[in-house]
Amino acid sequence: MESSRHVEVSIDGVKVADSRRPMMLFETGLPTPEMPKIAARLCFYDEKVDVKVDGILQERPRTKWS
């Protein structure tokens, strides 16, 4: 889904992505029956990156990989 949000991603203070027309993805936890080969293959590893959406720093998730 196209978005009008401004998204920036940084790792250790280095900007690695900057988009004013990002594609938004949503994780439902339910792979469709037509796609068993890609089930569990998509990963958002936000524990180690800084993500800003419209200039607002997003909170990092706290997981065992944090």
C-alpha positions as CSV (number, residue, x, y, z in Angstrom):
1,M,0.0,0.0,0.0
2,E,1.4,3.4,-0.9
3,S,1.9,6.0,1.8
4,S,2.5,9.7,1.9
5,R,4.6,9.4,5.2
6,H,8.2,10.4,5.4
7,V,10.2,7.4,6.7
8,E,13.9,7.5,7.7
9,V,16.0,4.6,8.9
10,S,19.4,4.9,10.6
11,I,21.9,2.5,11.9
12,D,24.4,3.7,14.5
13,G,23.7,7.3,13.4
14,V,24.2,6.6,9.7
15,K,21.0,7.2,7.5
16,V,20.5,4.1,5.4
17,A,17.0,4.9,4.0
18,D,15.0,8.0,3.4
19,S,11.7,7.8,1.6
20,R,8.8,10.2,1.1
21,R,6.8,7.5,-0.8
22,P,7.2,4.3,1.2
23,M,5.3,1.2,0.6
24,M,3.5,0.1,3.9
25,L,3.5,-3.5,4.9
26,F,1.4,-5.2,7.5
27,E,2.2,-8.4,9.3
28,T,-1.0,-10.4,10.0
29,G,0.7,-13.6,11.3
30,L,-1.4,-15.6,8.8
31,P,0.3,-16.6,5.6
32,T,-2.2,-17.2,2.8
33,P,-2.6,-20.8,1.7
34,E,-1.2,-19.9,-1.7
35,M,2.1,-18.8,-0.3
36,P,3.5,-21.6,1.9
37,K,7.0,-21.2,0.4
38,I,7.4,-17.7,1.7
39,A,5.7,-18.2,5.1
40,A,8.0,-16.9,7.9
41,R,10.4,-15.3,5.4
42,L,9.6,-11.7,6.0
43,C,11.3,-10.0,8.9
44,F,11.4,-6.4,10.3
45,Y,14.5,-6.2,12.5
46,D,13.7,-2.9,14.2
47,E,15.5,-3.8,17.4
48,K,18.8,-2.4,16.1
49,V,17.7,0.5,13.9
50,D,16.3,4.0,14.5
51,V,13.1,4.6,12.5
52,K,11.6,8.0,12.1
53,V,8.1,8.5,10.7
54,D,7.2,12.1,9.8
55,G,10.1,13.2,11.9
56,I,9.0,11.3,15.0
57,L,11.5,8.7,16.3
58,Q,9.6,5.4,16.8
59,E,10.1,3.2,19.9
60,R,12.3,0.2,19.3
61,P,10.7,-3.2,20.1
62,R,12.0,-5.0,23.1
63,T,12.7,-8.7,22.2
64,K,15.3,-11.3,22.9
65,W,17.3,-9.8,20.0
66,S,17.4,-6.3,21.5
